[in-house]
Amino acid sequence: MEIDKPHNNTISLRFQRDRLNRLYNEIEELNKKNRENVKTIKKLKDDLHCQVEKLHEEKNKIKMENEELKKQLEIQKEKNLIYNKIVNLLLTKTN
């Protein structure tokens, strides 16, 4: 019986070592996948930041265009007002 014990211990140790190696390999594989996922996420984050920046620039451009259009509209309103005053003056003089 004592002869079997060292043999069983050896088998048990080998089994444990093999199991530990498999677990280590699984951990390494998971770490590799995690690193790949981190790279992918960083790329996506950078792409999103770039898109946000472009949208921000586009928004600013539209705001500037809108301000310019408002100014032009005000100028046109003033011109129309002046035109209407002139027309009214001419109409009153002819009557």
C-alpha positions in Angstrom: 0.0 0.0 0.0 2.8 2.5 0.8 4.2 1.9 -2.7 0.9 3.2 -4.2 0.9 6.4 -2.2 3.9 8.0 -3.8 2.6 6.9 -7.2 -0.8 8.4 -6.4 0.8 11.6 -5.1 2.9 11.9 -8.3 -0.2 11.5 -10.4 -2.1 14.0 -8.2 0.8 16.5 -8.5 1.0 16.0 -12.3 -2.7 16.4 -12.5 -2.6 19.6 -10.4 0.4 20.9 -12.4 -1.4 20.2 -15.7 -4.6 21.8 -14.4 -2.6 24.8 -13.3 -0.9 25.1 -16.7 -4.3 24.9 -18.4 -5.7 27.6 -16.1 -2.6 29.8 -16.7 -3.0 29.4 -20.5 -6.7 30.3 -20.2 -5.7 33.4 -18.2 -3.1 34.3 -20.8 -5.7 33.9 -23.6 -8.2 36.1 -21.7 -5.5 38.7 -21.1 -4.7 38.7 -24.8 -8.4 39.1 -25.7 -8.7 41.9 -23.1 -5.7 43.7 -24.6 -7.3 43.4 -28.1 -10.6 44.7 -26.7 -8.9 47.6 -25.1 -7.3 48.5 -28.4 -10.6 48.3 -30.2 -12.3 50.4 -27.5 -9.6 53.0 -27.6 -9.9 53.2 -31.4 -13.7 53.6 -31.1 -13.2 56.3 -28.5 -10.8 58.2 -30.7 -13.2 57.9 -33.6 -16.1 59.2 -31.5 -14.0 62.1 -30.3 -13.1 62.9 -33.8 -16.8 62.8 -34.8 -17.8 65.0 -31.9 -15.1 67.5 -32.9 -16.4 67.6 -36.5 -20.0 68.0 -35.3 -18.9 70.8 -33.0 -17.1 72.6 -35.9 -20.2 72.1 -38.1 -22.4 73.4 -35.3 -20.2 76.5 -35.0 -20.2 77.0 -38.7 -24.0 76.8 -38.8 -24.3 79.2 -35.9 -22.1 81.7 -37.8 -24.1 81.3 -40.9 -27.3 81.8 -38.9 -26.0 85.0 -37.4 -25.1 86.3 -40.8 -28.5 85.5 -42.1 -30.1 87.3 -39.2 -28.0 90.4 -40.0 -29.0 90.2 -43.6 -32.6 89.8 -42.7 -32.4 92.9 -40.4 -30.8 94.9 -43.2 -33.5 93.8 -45.6 -36.2 94.7 -43.1 -34.7 98.2 -42.8 -34.5 98.5 -46.6 -38.2 97.5 -46.8 -39.1 100.0 -44.2 -37.3 102.8 -46.0 -38.8 101.7 -49.3 -42.3 101.7 -47.8 -41.7 105.2 -46.3 -40.6 106.5 -49.7 -43.6 105.0 -51.4 -45.9 106.4 -48.9 -44.4 109.8 -49.2 -44.6 109.7 -53.0 -48.2 108.5 -52.8 -49.2 111.3 -50.4 -47.5 113.9 -52.6 -49.3 112.7 -55.7 -52.7 112.8 -53.9 
